[in-house]
Amino acid sequence: MSADLDRIPLVDLAAAHAEVAAEVEAGWARVLAACAFVGGPDVAEFEREFAAFTGVAHCVAVANGTDAIELALRALGLPAGGGVVMPANTFTATAEAVVRAGGRPVFADVDDEFLLLDPQRAAEASAGPVGAAALVPVHLNGQLAPMGALEALARARGAFLVEDAAQAQGATQDGRGPGSWGPNGIAGTSFYPGKNLGAYGDAGAVVTGDDAHDLVLRELRDHGSSRKYVHTRLGFNSRLDTVQAVVLRAKLRRLADWNVARRAAAARYDSLLANLDGVRLPRTAPGNEHVWHLYAVRVPERDKVLALLNEAGVGAGVHYPVPVHLQPAFRELGHAKGDFPVAERAAEEILTLPLFPQLTAGQQERVAEVLAGALSRL
Ligand SMILES: Cc1ncc(COP(=O)(O)O)c(C=O)c1O
């Protein structure tokens, strides 16, 4: 078996780096020569380029995706203790950002087909005792939650809408990207290294079409200041390092092509796995242009299948094994198993297969073969 089939990683960051290495090294040499490490022209250019890529007027680069969501909620003026409706099956950071912004997570279940926030469940959750000052849909695995219905719900409830677009750089719904929905139009994203657009460390951004929010966000990320030593509000230190902006600019130039490659790889898995009994394939919701941050199938006896894949050198993973409402960190919210059955069942069944732009057809055939072998041993 050829070397690239012996070990197939979940994400191959080295393959992505090989494509941008020359640009990153030249850019970093420039940053080192200037000894200007925070902000500067590279950050400003990256913000312009990422806003244009996303199709919104503004991008405010911040230190990570969790900060992006927190600062977006703060920029909108989330009231203290305000309920924030979000799906139960997300990364813990979505709920963390809400609590840090002074809100109270109000979880809602997802639909069984796409595992995205279910507008009907979100409506029920928002009618509960805590109410809904905001909705935070999560664009899980690379496709947008059903934004038309969620936007309508936000308007009906007089709630803000902040999108968690950490996993959806380049994704659209009916031609619109994150940051263009809802009464206010604002989304947070993460450039954690494994994301479709990944930095070489932590990084994130808020995108918005709203000029006033843009200005507030710029102050919030920089100690409440837009002019040196004038601090108009209590802020944070959540700026983007210049070295990260260099990496992000180099990778952003390739992101559209990388997303096309991810889509082709997802389609190839679809056909390779189509006739495999017991496997439920991920699907794209109507109107969505999916960017396949993750390709997550559902299988019986997931932990056993995962172990067999990993033993055979296939870097499969699970996103996420424990829904947020059952995490000890959120025990004060008083949830128990059974509260959100779709999210809970998904957490037991989902299995993320290797997917990255440079994944080869041969590697995918190997993944499919190992998965078939694992299922035949159950
Ligand atoms: C859905 C989701 N929300 C929020 C985050 C938080 O981003 P970060 O790790 O950059 O703080 C991530 C990524 O880690 C994520 O996948």
The ligand as an SDF file (V2000), in Angstrom:
LIG
                    3D

 16 16  0  0  0  0  0  0  0  0999 V2000
  -19.3210   25.8220   15.7800 C   0  0  0  0  0  0  0  0  0  0  0  0
  -18.1620   26.5400   16.4300 C   0  0  0  0  0  0  0  0  0  0  0  0
  -18.4010   27.6330   17.1710 N   0  0  0  0  0  0  0  0  0  0  0  0
  -17.4040   28.3090   17.7610 C   0  0  0  0  0  0  0  0  0  0  0  0
  -16.0860   27.9110   17.6290 C   0  0  0  0  0  0  0  0  0  0  0  0
  -15.0390   28.6620   18.3980 C   0  0  0  0  0  0  0  0  0  0  0  0
  -13.9800   29.1150   17.6440 O   0  0  0  0  0  0  0  0  0  0  0  0
  -12.5330   29.2970   18.3320 P   0  0  0  0  0  0  0  0  0  0  0  0
  -12.0080   27.9430   18.6290 O   0  0  0  0  0  0  0  0  0  0  0  0
  -11.7490   30.0060   17.2460 O   0  0  0  0  0  0  0  0  0  0  0  0
  -12.7050   30.1420   19.5280 O   0  0  0  0  0  0  0  0  0  0  0  0
  -15.7900   26.7800   16.8330 C   0  0  0  0  0  0  0  0  0  0  0  0
  -14.4210   26.3070   16.5910 C   0  0  0  0  0  0  0  0  0  0  0  0
  -13.6190   25.9530   17.3520 O   0  0  0  0  0  0  0  0  0  0  0  0
  -16.8620   26.0650   16.2440 C   0  0  0  0  0  0  0  0  0  0  0  0
  -16.6230   24.9680   15.5050 O   0  0  0  0  0  0  0  0  0  0  0  0
  1  2  1  0
  2  3  1  0
  2 15  2  0
  3  4  2  0
  4  5  1  0
  5  6  1  0
  5 12  2  0
  6  7  1  0
  7  8  1  0
  8  9  2  0
  8 10  1  0
  8 11  1  0
 12 13  1  0
 12 15  1  0
 13 14  2  0
 15 16  1  0
M  END
$$$$
